[in-house]
Every structure is written in structure tokens, then in C-alpha cells.
Amino acid sequence: MRLSRIIMALTVGLAVVAAPAAAGAAQPQPPADGVQQPPPDYPPQPASLTLDRATIVIGESVVLTGRNFGPNEIVDINVSVAPLAAPVPGQAPARRSDGTAVAMTSVALSRPQPAPRHLTARTDAQGRFRITYRPTDVGRLTFTAVGRTTGRTASATLTVLPHRRPHLPVTGDSLGTPLKVGGGLVGAGVVLMLGSLAWRRRHRFGMGSTR
């Protein structure tokens, strides 16, 4: 009986001594000197979409480069087209040299196969892709890329200009007015010359009669 009480007292004493040590071990300990902790997880960089040129002429190609998408991810690229700036309202129409207005008629040109409005690309292990696109529409094109797995999006804008029109040749209507003006001046010169000769002849005859 006495032995059991002694054993119980020793057990209680050990439990009381071990409790503070266990509580201290449960608390977070400061890192030891010289031990580097792993860096925290930073959010991924936003996806980007760039073009090698911001403005091209119809018929030329542009290179699209995407970055910071998911590795080996399929990216959908949608293309939207908006018209370029309209002419200034109230602008006077083109006119000939005689003042008449020039009638502008549309000329039907053969157009190539329309460029697709939806593209797909697959990224590499670093989340990058590069594709070439040749637009067939004049205007302001907006490319919007969306990753199918990550949902990351990026966009870029391209301006497509029309071909430069060659200078128009000089037509008969353009030459009509200068020829008319020149003919009128020549006729006026002939009239003045004839009048001068008549005045001289009259003056000569008048002086002879006074003698």
C-alpha cells in the first residue's frame, strides 16, 4: 500500500515537471542562424501579348508573341476589326479645274481569302508562343488571347492601312480650262494688235490731209 502511494506521487511529480517543457516545445522556435527559409509563393506575372509592328499596310504580315501563359497551354486568340477614322465632316468634294465636281465610283478589286477571326496557339514549357498573322481587312484590329487552362488574358492592337493610291493622270477635262483661257488671251492680243494698226493708219492719213 505504501509502495503504490510512492509510485503515484512520483508519477504526478514527473507529469508536473514535463508539462512546461512540452508547452515550450509546442511554441514556434526562431530559425537557427545560417538556415535560409524557402521564399513565399508570389502570384504569377500577368500574361502579355505583343506585336513586332504596331502599323502595317494591307498585304503585310505581323508576328504575335505571347508570354506568361500556362506551360503547354492552348491559347485562343480572337480578332476584332474596327474601321479607321472617318473623313472630316463637311469636307469639300474633289473638283476639276473648271469647278465641276468629280464623281467618285467604286472599283471592284480581287480580294484574297479572308483572314481567320479566331486563332489557336500552344505555349512551350515557359508559357510562351509565337504566330504569324496576315490580315485582309483595313482598320484597327484587336487581338485578345485567352488561356484555356489558366484563364489568363492579354490583348494587343494593330493598325492596318490601305495601299497608297497612285497619282491620277492629267485628263482632257483638266486641260480644257487652261486651253480656253489661253485661246481667249491670244484672241484678245490679236484684237489689240489690229486696233493698234488701225489707229496708226488713221493717224497717218489724218496728218497727211492737214498738209
Rosetta silent file (secondary structure, phi, psi, omega in degrees, C-alpha in Angstrom):
SEQUENCE: MRLSRIIMALTVGLAVVAAPAAAGAAQPQPPADGVQQPPPDYPPQPASLTLDRATIVIGESVVLTGRNFGPNEIVDINVSVAPLAAPVPGQAPARRSDGTAVAMTSVALSRPQPAPRHLTARTDAQGRFRITYRPTDVGRLTFTAVGRTTGRTASATLTVLPHRRPHLPVTGDSLGTPLKVGGGLVGAGVVLMLGSLAWRRRHRFGMGSTR
SCORE:     score description
SCORE:     0.000 S_00000001
   1 L     0.000  -45.103  178.716    0.000    0.000    0.000 S_00000001
   2 H   -67.367  -34.579 -179.558    2.758    2.408    0.878 S_00000001
   3 H   -66.221  -39.321  179.712    4.657    1.416   -2.255 S_00000001
   4 H   -66.278  -36.401  177.291    1.721    2.228   -4.505 S_00000001
   5 H   -65.768  -38.101  179.177    1.373    5.669   -2.962 S_00000001
   6 H   -64.651  -42.212 -179.914    5.056    6.333   -3.537 S_00000001
   7 H   -64.828  -40.362  179.216    4.758    5.308   -7.211 S_00000001
   8 H   -64.856  -40.007  179.278    1.690    7.517   -7.688 S_00000001
   9 H   -65.341  -39.708  177.714    3.455   10.501   -6.115 S_00000001
  10 H   -65.043  -38.926  179.672    6.446   10.055   -8.414 S_00000001
  11 H   -64.288  -43.350  178.948    4.159    9.838  -11.466 S_00000001
  12 H   -64.568  -40.010  179.550    2.352   13.047  -10.548 S_00000001
  13 H   -64.578  -41.029  177.651    5.640   14.839   -9.965 S_00000001
  14 H   -65.004  -37.000  179.020    7.037   13.816  -13.346 S_00000001
  15 H   -65.782  -39.787  179.211    3.850   14.969  -15.063 S_00000001
  16 H   -66.502  -37.755 -179.596    4.047   18.376  -13.397 S_00000001
  17 H   -72.260  -36.838 -175.859    7.693   18.793  -14.409 S_00000001
  18 H   -77.996  -20.469 -177.071    7.161   17.653  -18.025 S_00000001
  19 H   -62.801  -48.942  178.618    4.140   19.900  -18.737 S_00000001
  20 H   -62.240  -36.332  179.827    6.051   23.237  -19.069 S_00000001
  21 H   -65.128  -40.077  178.680    8.686   21.609  -21.253 S_00000001
  22 H   -67.279  -37.132  178.376    6.040   20.228  -23.609 S_00000001
  23 H   -66.648  -38.819  178.331    4.317   23.607  -23.800 S_00000001
  24 H   -67.521  -35.353  178.576    7.578   25.338  -24.661 S_00000001
  25 H   -68.995  -28.651 -179.655    8.355   22.816  -27.375 S_00000001
  26 H   -73.077  -22.774  179.650    4.945   23.407  -28.947 S_00000001
  27 L   -72.635  148.272  178.665    5.641   27.120  -29.442 S_00000001
  28 L   -65.022  135.386 -179.212    7.294   28.179  -32.760 S_00000001
  29 L   -99.265  143.882  176.621   11.031   28.455  -32.439 S_00000001
  30 L   -65.535  148.833 -178.877   13.092   31.139  -34.240 S_00000001
  31 L   -65.162  146.112  177.665   15.145   29.874  -37.162 S_00000001
  32 L   -69.594  152.689 -179.321   18.700   28.920  -36.422 S_00000001
  33 L   -63.892  135.734  177.931   21.441   31.203  -37.653 S_00000001
  34 L    87.486   -5.105  179.631   22.575   30.456  -41.225 S_00000001
  35 L   -98.477  117.833 -178.296   19.453   28.452  -42.156 S_00000001
  36 L   -88.469  132.115  177.385   17.554   30.024  -45.132 S_00000001
  37 L   -85.170  147.600  178.123   13.819   29.690  -45.249 S_00000001
  38 L   -64.192  142.627 -178.892   12.138   28.971  -48.625 S_00000001
  39 L   -65.383  150.176  178.085   10.751   32.114  -50.320 S_00000001
  40 L   -68.833  159.665  179.924    6.995   32.654  -50.123 S_00000001
  41 L   -76.890  116.365  178.410    4.811   31.882  -53.125 S_00000001
  42 L   -91.669  151.609  176.993    4.401   35.038  -55.232 S_00000001
  43 L   -66.090  146.287 -179.249    1.458   35.488  -57.631 S_00000001
  44 L   -65.126  152.377  178.153    2.333   34.719  -61.277 S_00000001
  45 L   -68.140  147.723 -179.188    3.145   37.575  -63.606 S_00000001
  46 L   -67.136  149.219  178.291    0.265   38.722  -65.825 S_00000001
  47 L   -69.382  153.607 -179.243    0.110   37.395  -69.358 S_00000001
  48 E  -138.378  151.542  177.466    1.176   39.686  -72.205 S_00000001
  49 E  -135.354  120.911 -176.959    0.628   39.833  -75.964 S_00000001
  50 E  -125.070  159.317  177.593    2.922   41.942  -78.169 S_00000001
  51 E  -118.939  148.670  178.353    3.295   42.672  -81.902 S_00000001
  52 L   -74.393  -21.196  175.650    6.510   43.178  -83.835 S_00000001
  53 L  -143.365  143.049 -179.706    4.917   46.222  -85.541 S_00000001
  54 L   -88.869  -22.114 -178.035    2.052   48.459  -84.494 S_00000001
  55 E  -138.153  132.696  176.655    1.145   49.654  -88.040 S_00000001
  56 E  -136.978  170.712  174.612    1.316   47.805  -91.351 S_00000001
  57 E  -101.333  145.406 -178.434   -0.045   48.159  -94.900 S_00000001
  58 L   -52.455  132.979 -176.177   -2.664   45.731  -96.151 S_00000001
  59 L   105.194  -19.402  178.167   -0.932   42.646  -97.535 S_00000001
  60 L   -88.716  166.656 -178.599    1.883   42.629  -94.966 S_00000001
  61 L  -112.652  159.889  179.187    2.212   40.202  -92.037 S_00000001
  62 E  -134.450  148.249 -179.354    2.640   40.720  -88.304 S_00000001
  63 E  -106.839  124.969  177.332    4.137   38.444  -85.621 S_00000001
  64 E  -100.841  133.059  179.614    2.230   37.946  -82.340 S_00000001
  65 E  -125.720  123.726  177.856    4.191   36.896  -79.240 S_00000001
  66 E  -109.731  143.504 -179.422    2.507   35.742  -76.026 S_00000001
  67 E  -137.224  158.189  174.399    4.229   35.370  -72.654 S_00000001
  68 L    63.618   29.743  168.017    3.423   34.248  -69.098 S_00000001
  69 L   -90.254 -179.253  179.191    0.668   31.834  -70.041 S_00000001
  70 L   -70.088  151.282  178.021    0.488   28.324  -68.626 S_00000001
  71 L   -66.628  134.709  179.205    3.103   25.775  -69.735 S_00000001
  72 L    53.100   42.938 -177.851    1.964   23.691  -72.721 S_00000001
  73 L  -104.896  144.775  174.040   -1.372   25.504  -72.696 S_00000001
  74 E   -85.534  129.092 -177.460   -3.713   26.064  -75.629 S_00000001
  75 E  -115.909  126.645  174.731   -4.445   29.766  -76.130 S_00000001
  76 E   -91.075  133.142 -178.995   -7.468   31.046  -78.080 S_00000001
  77 E  -122.374  116.852  177.342   -6.919   34.309  -79.985 S_00000001
  78 E  -102.342  140.721 -177.666   -9.933   36.281  -81.219 S_00000001
  79 E  -116.880  124.194  175.102   -9.573   39.062  -83.798 S_00000001
  80 E  -118.146  144.546 -175.324  -11.986   42.012  -83.961 S_00000001
  81 E  -120.050  130.807  174.552  -11.885   44.715  -86.655 S_00000001
  82 E  -122.169  144.360 -179.224  -12.953   48.358  -86.271 S_00000001
  83 L   -67.354  156.255  174.719  -12.911   50.927  -89.112 S_00000001
  84 L   -72.724  175.161 -178.389  -10.309   53.631  -89.258 S_00000001
  85 L   -60.126  134.830  179.350  -11.167   57.269  -88.579 S_00000001
  86 L   -74.405  158.803  176.695  -13.820   58.586  -90.990 S_00000001
  87 L   -60.283  158.715 -178.022  -13.146   61.667  -93.168 S_00000001
  88 L   -65.697  127.702  179.198  -13.768   65.068  -91.648 S_00000001
  89 L   -61.628  142.924  178.798  -17.494   66.014  -91.907 S_00000001
  90 L    82.045    4.946  179.971  -18.240   68.886  -94.278 S_00000001
  91 L   -69.343  136.037 -177.202  -15.091   68.336  -96.311 S_00000001
  92 L   -68.287  141.920  179.139  -15.491   69.665  -99.880 S_00000001
  93 L   -71.822  164.514  178.246  -15.568   67.015 -102.623 S_00000001
  94 L   -67.690  139.642 -177.664  -12.837   66.723 -105.224 S_00000001
  95 E  -130.847  154.718  175.132  -13.313   69.132 -108.136 S_00000001
  96 L   -80.365  176.489 -178.963  -11.866   69.616 -111.604 S_00000001
  97 L   -68.464  -22.228  178.432  -10.041   72.731 -112.690 S_00000001
  98 L   -88.527    2.674  176.420  -13.252   74.114 -114.232 S_00000001
  99 L    97.778   -9.849 -179.957  -15.083   73.833 -110.893 S_00000001
 100 L   -77.550  147.863 -178.657  -17.213   70.767 -111.627 S_00000001
 101 E   -76.896  147.141  178.581  -17.340   68.016 -109.008 S_00000001
 102 L   -92.698  125.545  178.534  -15.636   64.699 -109.669 S_00000001
 103 L   -80.480  121.911 -179.507  -17.931   61.693 -109.348 S_00000001
 104 L   -91.707  123.341  179.009  -16.233   59.014 -107.237 S_00000001
 105 L  -115.672  145.812  179.110  -17.055   55.474 -108.333 S_00000001
 106 L   -79.262  142.139 -179.792  -16.122   52.276 -106.540 S_00000001
 107 L  -112.454  126.373 -179.736  -13.722   49.934 -108.291 S_00000001
 108 L   -78.946  122.202  179.172  -14.107   46.206 -107.741 S_00000001
 109 L  -115.663  146.684  176.749  -10.782   44.629 -106.795 S_00000001
 110 L   -73.604  123.601 -177.945   -9.993   40.963 -106.397 S_00000001
 111 L  -106.279  143.801  177.405   -9.524   40.255 -102.674 S_00000001
 112 L   -70.356  176.414  177.821   -7.656   37.284 -101.226 S_00000001
 113 L   -59.678  131.619 -177.469   -9.238   34.720  -98.971 S_00000001
 114 L   -58.277  140.432  177.989  -10.409   36.470  -95.763 S_00000001
 115 L   -70.718  147.223 -179.183   -8.078   36.034  -92.825 S_00000001
 116 L   -66.960  150.030  176.912   -9.486   33.989  -89.914 S_00000001
 117 L   -98.065   -2.446  177.956  -11.002   35.811  -86.941 S_00000001
 118 E  -136.810  128.050 -179.333  -10.136   33.004  -84.493 S_00000001
 119 E  -125.940  158.534  173.844   -6.674   31.512  -83.953 S_00000001
 120 E  -131.819  145.515  178.365   -5.206   28.917  -81.596 S_00000001
 121 E  -142.897  151.699  176.803   -1.656   28.558  -80.326 S_00000001
 122 E  -114.700  130.880 -178.183    0.116   26.190  -77.923 S_00000001
 123 L   -79.998  164.982  175.348    2.664   27.542  -75.480 S_00000001
 124 L   -90.518 -166.249 -178.330    6.022   25.984  -74.674 S_00000001
 125 L   -66.431  -22.000  178.109    7.278   24.896  -71.245 S_00000001
 126 L   -93.885    4.888  179.243    7.834   28.573  -70.307 S_00000001
 127 L    77.820   28.881 -179.203    4.304   29.614  -71.287 S_00000001
 128 L  -116.884  153.024  173.844    5.318   31.419  -74.483 S_00000001
 129 E  -148.385  161.759  178.557    4.044   31.214  -78.065 S_00000001
 130 E  -149.568  127.900  177.922    4.635   32.992  -81.376 S_00000001
 131 E  -136.978  160.198  178.542    2.464   33.005  -84.502 S_00000001
 132 E  -111.040  137.710 -177.457    2.315   34.993  -87.756 S_00000001
 133 E  -132.887  135.141  178.358   -0.884   36.664  -88.959 S_00000001
 134 L  -119.657  103.162 -177.470   -1.627   38.317  -92.308 S_00000001
 135 L   -74.272  153.665  175.729   -4.773   40.481  -92.167 S_00000001
 136 L  -119.543    9.954  179.792   -7.004   41.068  -95.174 S_00000001
 137 L  -120.547  139.327  174.235   -9.068   43.913  -93.669 S_00000001
 138 L   -86.836  133.827  179.975   -8.188   47.590  -93.408 S_00000001
 139 E   150.878 -161.510  178.915   -8.882   49.059  -89.993 S_00000001
 140 E  -106.793  111.240 -176.010   -7.907   48.768  -86.355 S_00000001
 141 E   -97.091  135.762  177.078   -7.509   45.120  -85.335 S_00000001
 142 E  -117.805  122.131  177.660   -7.642   43.981  -81.697 S_00000001
 143 E  -100.470  127.092  178.816   -6.173   40.593  -80.758 S_00000001
 144 E  -122.469  116.744 -178.523   -7.439   39.048  -77.495 S_00000001
 145 E  -104.771  133.830 -179.069   -5.653   35.931  -76.202 S_00000001
 146 E  -132.938  124.771  176.668   -7.235   33.707  -73.511 S_00000001
 147 E   -77.379  132.146 -177.147   -5.588   30.654  -71.957 S_00000001
 148 L   -69.924  -33.183 -176.562   -7.915   27.653  -71.795 S_00000001
 149 L   -91.048  -49.294 -175.899   -6.413   26.240  -68.593 S_00000001
 150 L   -85.650  -23.064 -176.147   -5.268   29.274  -66.617 S_00000001
 151 L    75.361    8.961  179.587   -7.854   31.751  -67.932 S_00000001
 152 L   -72.452  143.316 -176.986   -5.159   34.407  -68.292 S_00000001
 153 E  -126.566  153.082  175.738   -5.918   37.083  -70.884 S_00000001
 154 E  -157.117  154.656 -177.708   -3.895   39.617  -72.854 S_00000001
 155 E  -142.586  159.781  177.624   -4.613   41.889  -75.820 S_00000001
 156 E  -151.155  154.997 -176.132   -2.812   43.952  -78.459 S_00000001
 157 E  -121.276  138.890  179.845   -3.908   46.422  -81.167 S_00000001
 158 E  -128.965  138.500  175.806   -2.764   46.652  -84.797 S_00000001
 159 E  -105.995  123.608  179.911   -3.476   49.380  -87.379 S_00000001
 160 E  -111.537  118.629 -177.769   -3.794   48.191  -90.997 S_00000001
 161 E   -98.961  152.935  176.409   -3.582   50.933  -93.640 S_00000001
 162 L   -76.114  169.163  176.070   -4.736   50.700  -97.283 S_00000001
 163 L   -66.388  148.961  176.010   -2.392   50.813 -100.245 S_00000001
 164 L   -74.180  130.853 -179.229   -1.271   54.244 -101.368 S_00000001
 165 L   -78.403  138.110  177.283   -3.157   55.337 -104.461 S_00000001
 166 L   -70.194  160.240  178.347   -1.031   56.384 -107.462 S_00000001
 167 L   -65.171  137.104 -179.553   -1.253   59.917 -108.802 S_00000001
 168 L   -73.648  139.830  177.134   -4.106   60.355 -111.273 S_00000001
 169 L   -69.930  158.301  178.267   -3.120   61.174 -114.890 S_00000001
 170 L   -76.095  123.432 -177.200   -4.000   64.528 -116.392 S_00000001
 171 L  -102.014  175.716  179.696   -7.242   64.178 -118.370 S_00000001
 172 H   -64.381  -33.421  178.593   -8.877   66.273 -121.067 S_00000001
 173 H   -64.332  -34.733  179.978  -11.177   67.901 -118.533 S_00000001
 174 H   -71.101  -29.644 -179.326   -8.171   69.128 -116.587 S_00000001
 175 H   -88.664  -12.730 -174.509   -6.641   70.654 -119.722 S_00000001
 176 H   -61.678  -49.145 -176.784   -9.862   72.184 -121.036 S_00000001
 177 H   -64.909  -46.970  177.630   -9.903   75.308 -118.904 S_00000001
 178 H   -58.808  -37.371  178.783   -6.228   76.301 -119.413 S_00000001
 179 H   -66.452  -39.118  178.369   -6.660   75.909 -123.185 S_00000001
 180 H   -64.048  -43.452  179.578   -9.781   78.041 -123.119 S_00000001
 181 H   -64.192  -42.387  179.334   -8.046   80.749 -121.128 S_00000001
 182 H   -63.925  -41.003  177.841   -5.019   80.648 -123.411 S_00000001
 183 H   -63.145  -38.381  177.941   -7.187   80.893 -126.523 S_00000001
 184 H   -64.545  -39.891  178.467   -9.015   83.873 -125.071 S_00000001
 185 H   -65.671  -40.009  177.971   -5.753   85.662 -124.325 S_00000001
 186 H   -63.372  -43.419  178.453   -4.482   85.017 -127.839 S_00000001
 187 H   -61.438  -41.624  178.334   -7.727   86.377 -129.313 S_00000001
 188 H   -63.731  -36.405  178.257   -7.519   89.480 -127.134 S_00000001
 189 H   -65.886  -39.061  178.548   -3.945   90.019 -128.278 S_00000001
 190 H   -64.831  -41.767  179.056   -4.945   89.791 -131.922 S_00000001
 191 H   -62.350  -43.517  179.205   -7.740   92.314 -131.393 S_00000001
 192 H   -63.747  -39.849 -179.712   -5.383   94.744 -129.686 S_00000001
 193 H   -65.508  -43.275  178.531   -2.811   94.380 -132.438 S_00000001
 194 H   -64.570  -39.397  177.632   -5.380   95.031 -135.165 S_00000001
 195 H   -63.403  -37.990  179.106   -6.718   98.042 -133.267 S_00000001
 196 H   -66.014  -41.002  178.479   -3.202   99.437 -132.924 S_00000001
 197 H   -64.675  -41.058  179.353   -2.560   99.063 -136.659 S_00000001
 198 H   -64.698  -37.966  179.777   -5.865  100.748 -137.500 S_00000001
 199 H   -66.136  -40.580  178.891   -5.074  103.646 -135.153 S_00000001
 200 H   -64.777  -42.207 -178.831   -1.660  104.138 -136.724 S_00000001
 201 H   -65.656  -41.327  179.017   -3.121  104.090 -140.240 S_00000001
 202 H   -65.502  -40.546 -179.922   -5.827  106.574 -139.306 S_00000001
 203 H   -65.079  -38.274  179.828   -3.313  108.811 -137.606 S_00000001
 204 H   -66.421  -45.986  179.767   -1.048  108.697 -140.650 S_00000001
 205 H   -65.402  -35.179 -179.652   -3.839  109.576 -143.046 S_00000001
 206 H   -65.889  -40.537  178.972   -5.052  112.358 -140.801 S_00000001
 207 H   -68.709  -34.272  178.958   -1.628  114.033 -140.671 S_00000001
 208 H   -68.277  -33.132 -178.480   -1.256  113.814 -144.448 S_00000001
 209 H   -72.996  -25.800  179.637   -4.541  115.631 -145.060 S_00000001
 210 H   -73.710  -24.644  177.083   -3.531  118.556 -142.838 S_00000001
 211 L   -72.450    0.000    0.000   -0.536  119.243 -145.047 S_00000001
